[in-house]
């Protein structure tokens, strides 16, 4: 790098030379030759930058002058990182300060004019430029905040006027510390709340109390979703009223009864659920005795070499192959019923299937020497006896010896399936927005 820089410097190409000296310092900050070279060429480049600036300054082009001087100042800062100090005469700073004052004053007037026209985005960009030069210039910080927040605040007010309370709530959340946004957000939340009366779920399966677990999962996911607008009415309150009014679950789906329930519960919608199907299949882990072989080493005297050779022999053994399988397949149906019209405003079916199986081998002998195979009689060798010593056969035996011996119970699988369908249903219900109707 230094050699290339020297070549460029000798050719009078100071900008290229300074960049190579800079690259050399970036690789090794203690490179004295590179530092001295950057001092020489960097200063020449700085002199060119200052000459350009002075010409523009004399033309009273304050914007171009400000950015021209900024370019020189940035170059000075780049060299200073490697302790290379470039000279900038003090009077240049005086010229720049005067140019900058004029430029910022013009930008400020431009931004105020844009604010007067309520062109908030454009004014915010101008304020950003001012702050990039002077972070404490006049009241720019406050005005920039106004330019950013006022349009969002007005959109929130418009949403409130249009009774789009959910939209208003989230808009005021963006401006929470601005004006009365906090109070207006609270108002939007109060007006937009959508209380749901979750009625006791039905169970159309033969599995007792499965619907209770489903209800619990629904409540759990409603709590975890933390939708500020969905309010689940206390279950004990609902059950008490159902008993007092002698209302049955099936009698709440017509318009008149739904409206009555809405008045009784203070709900805008009724949520019903039904466990439509719950198919559970499973087998205990069963062991099947298998025939196999175990290899072992044996010494055999070789009469020709008069030495003992090591040979591999096989003995017939039994091992056990274990297998088990559990599966759960369930279907849930939910309905969201308007208490104003008695109409079903949302409904869906969700199905989930969970299964788990195990297959493994246990063997009391030397597991690393176990082979699959077949034989008829343990004490009699026959031509039909076979040892399965192929790569795939060995791999299968090895994998089954290492395989997991645990299997999820049907209860665990049922819980997982209930959790999944409940999560999907609650997510869909939470996404329902009555203000879009």
N, C-alpha and C positions, 0 to 999 in steps of 0.2 A: 504494500500500500504506500509506504513512504517513498519508495523509488519512483512509483508512478506519479506521486504528488510532486516530487522534485522535477520530473520531466515536464509536467504541465506548468510548473512555476517558471522554469527556465524559458518556456515558450510564451510567457506572459499571460497564460490562461489561469488567472488567479481564482476564479470561481470553482473551476474543476479541481485545481490543486487543493484548495481549502477543504473541499468535500472529501478528497482522499486522505488528507491529513486528519480530518475529523474521524473518518472510518478507522484509521490506524489507532487513534486514541480510544475509540470505542472498543477495539479489541484488546488494547493494553494501555491503560490510562497513565502509566509511568513512562511511556515512550517520549523521551526528552526531545529527540529530533523532530517527531511529529508535532509536539507542542510548540517548538520554536518555529516550525514551518507554518503552523496554523496562525501563530502570532503575526508573521509577516504577511501571508496571503489573506488572512482574515481581516487585517487592518486595511489592506488595499481594497478589499470588497466592501468593507464598512465605509471607506471614503467615497466609493461609488454610490452607495445607498444614500449617504448624506448629501452628496452633490445633487442627486435626483430629487431628494426632498426639498432642498433649498430652491431649486428651479420652480417646483410646484408651489412652494410657499410664496414666492414672489409674484406668482400669478393669482394669488388669493383664492385658489381652489382648495377650500379648507377640508372637504371630505377626502379628496385624493391625498392632500398633504398629511392628514392624520394617519391614514393607512400606510402611506409611504414611510413615515417616521416609525410606525409600529413595526414595519418589516425590519428596519435597522435595529430597533430595540430587541426584537426577537433573536436576531442574529447575534447580538451582543450576549444575550442570555444563554444561547446555545454554546458559545465558546467559553463562557464563564463556568459551565459545568466541569470543564477540564482545566480550570484555573488559568485560563488564557484571557487576560483583560484587554479589551479593545478601547481605544480612546475616542470619546465623543465630547467635543468641546461644550462647555456649559451653555453657551449662547444658543446652541441647537435646542436644548431643553426649554429655554425661554420661548423660542419661536413656537415649539410644539405646544407648550401650555396655552399660548394665545390662540393657536389654531384650534386646539381641542375645545377651549371655552366657547368659541364661536360655533363650532360644529355641534356641540351638545345642546347649546341654546336653540339652535335651529331644529334639532331632532325633538327637543322637548315641545316646542311650539307645534311641530308637525303632529306629534302624538296627541296633544291636547285637542287639536283640530279634528283628528280622527275620532277621539272620544265624543266630541260634540256631535259628530255625525253618527255616533253609536256603531262605528266600525270597530268593534272590540278586538277582533283577531288581529287586524292590521296595527292597531295602536299597541297591542301587547308585544308584537314583534319589534316595534320601534323602542319601546321601553326596555326590552331585552338588550338591544344594541347599546343603549345608554348605559345600562348597568354593567355591560362588558368592559366599559372604560372607567366608570366611576360607580362603585356599588352603593355609594351614599349620596348620589346626586339628588338634591332637592327632595321632593316627596314622591320620587319615581316608584319606590317599592310599594307604597300604598296605592298609587294609581294603577300599577301593573296588577296588583291583587284585585282591584275593582274591575279592570278590563277582563280578567280571567273568570272571575266569579259572578259578575253581574248577569251575563247572558245565561249562565246555568241557573241562577236564581230565578230569572224571569221565566225560563222554561218550566221550572218547578211550579211557579205561580200559575202559569197557563195550564199545566196538568191538573192542578187543584181545581181550577175553574171548570175544566172539562170532566171533573170527577174521575180522573185517572189517578187514583190515590196511590197505587203501587208505584207508578212511574214518578210521581211527585216525591214520594218517600225516598227513592234512590237518588233523585236529582238533588234534593236538599241534603242528603248525606255527603255529597261532594262539596257542599258549601256550608258545612255544619257550623263553622265559626263566623260566618258572614251574616250580618244583620240579624234577622229573627229566624234564620233557617232552622235552628234547633226546635223552636216552638212550632213552626210550620210542619216540620218532619213528624213531630209527635201528633199533630192534628191529622196529617195524612194517614198515619198508622191507625189511629182510632177510627177514622172514617172507612178505611179500607179493610179492616179486619173481617175475616170470614170464618165465623165460628162453625165448627162441624160437630154434629152429634153422632158419635160412633156407636151404633146399635150393636147388641150382642150378635156375634157371627153365627151363621148356620153351619151345621156339619152334615153333609150328605154322604158321609162315608160310615163304615162300621167301626172305625177307630175312635174309641171313647175319648172325649175331652181334647181332641186334636185342635178343635177350633179355639180353645182357650190359649194354647201356645201361639196360635196365629194372631189372636188379638194382642197378646203381649208383644210379639214382634212388631206389629203395626205401631203400637204406642211407643216402643223403643225407637223406631226409625223416625216417627214424627218428632220426638224430642231431639234426636240427633241432627235432623235436617235443619232445625232452628229457623224455619220460615216465619218471619215476624207476623205475617198476616193470617196464618193458619192457627186457630185456637181450638184445641180439642176439649170439649165440655166434659167435666168430671163424670166418670162412668157410674159411680155410685149414685150421683144425682139423677142420671138418666134412668137407672134401674128402679129407683124409688118412685119416680113419676110414672113409669110404665105400670108398676104394680098398683099405684094409687088410682090411675085412670083406667085400669083394666084394659090396657092397650096391648095387643099382640104384635110381634115383629112383622108378621105378614100384613097387618092392617095399616101399616104406615107408608105404603107405597102408592096409594092413590092420592090425588090432588088435595082432597079435603082433609084426610088424615095427616098428610105430610105438612100441610099448613098448620094444623092443630099442634103437631109435634114441634114445629118451628116456634110457635108461640110459647109452648110449655118449656122448651129447652133453651130458648133464646138462640136458636141455630138458624143459619141461612141454608144449610144443606144437611141431609142425612147421609151417613156413610154406612152401607151394609156390605157384609162380606160373606162369602160361602166357600167352604172347602168342598169343591166339587168332586175331587177324586184323590185318593191316597192309596197307592199300591205299594205294598212292602213285600219284598222277597229276600230271602236270606237262607243261608245254610251255615251250620256250625263248621268250624274247621275240622275236616276229616282227614285221617291218615290212611294211606294205602301202602301196604307192604310191597316193595319192589325187589326184583332180583338184579344183582349187579356183581361187580368184581372189584377186588382190591389188589393192587400190584405190590410186589415186595421184591427185594433183592436177595439173591442166593449165590453162594460161591460154588463153583463146579471145577473139579480138577481136569486140566487139559493134558492128556498123556503126551501129546506131541511137543508142546512147549514146556511141559513139566512145571506149569504154573496154574494158579487158580484164577479162573475168569469169573467176572460178575455178570450174572444173567438176570433178566427180569422174568418173574413168574407171576401168576395170578391165582387168587383163591376166590371161591364163590362166597358171596355175602348177601345179606339182606339190608336194605335201607328203607326209610319211610319218606314218601312224598305226600306233603300236606296241601290241601286246597280248601279255600273258603270263599264265599261270595255273598255280598249284601247289596241291595239296591232299594232306593226309594224314589217313587215317581208321583208327584202331586200336582194338582191344578187348583188354582184359586180364581174366584170371580169376585170383583167388587163393583159396586154401583154407587154413584154420587147422585142424590136425588134433591132437586130444588124444593125448598119448603114454600116457595112462592107459587110455583106452578105445578108441583108434583111430578114434573118431567125428569127423566134420567138425563143428567147433563154430562155425565162421563161414566164410562164402564169399560171393562177389559177383562180378558182371561190371561192368566200367567201360569205357565207350566215350568217345572224344574225337575230334572232328574239327577240324582246323585248315586254313585255306586263305588264300591271298593272291593278288591279281591286280593287274596294272597295265595302264593304258591311257593313252597320252599321244601328243602330236603333236610332231614336230620339223619345222622349216622354216628354210631358209637365208635367206629374204628378210626383209622387214619384218613381224614377227610380229603387230604390233598392227593391221595392215591386211589380215590373211588372212581370207578368207571360204570357207566350204564351197560346193560347187556342182557342176555337171556340164557337160560339153561333149564334142563328138565329135572335133573336129580343132583342134589348137592354133592353126594359122595361118589357119583359115577360120571365120568367124562364121556361125552357123546360128540359125534361129528356136528350135531346141530347146535351145540353150545356156541355163543357168539359174544365177543367183546366189542363194544362200540367205542373205538378209540379215535374216531375221526375228529377233526377240528371243531365242527359244530356241536357234536355230541359232548366233547369235553367242555366246551364253552357253556353249554346248557347246564351241565352238572355243577360247574364252578359257580355260575350265577345263582342257581337255586340254593346252593349251600350258603351263599352270602345274602340271600334275599331276606327282606323284612318278614318278621313273624307276627306282626300286629296288623289288625284289620279294624277299620272303623265300624262301630256297632250301628244297627239300624236306627237307634235313637239319635246317635250323633249325626247320621246322614239325614234323618228327618229334620233335626234342628237346623242343619245347613240349608236344606231345601226350603224350609219355612222362612228362614232369614232372607234367602235370595228373592223369593216371590214377593215377600212383604216389602223388601227394599225397592224393588221395581215398581210395585203398586203405589207406595207412598211417594216415590219420586215423581210419578206421573200425576198423582193428586196434587202434590205441591206445585207442579208446573201449571196447573189449571188456573187461569186468570179470568174471573167473571167479568172484569172490566173490558175484556176483548169481545164479549158477546154482542 
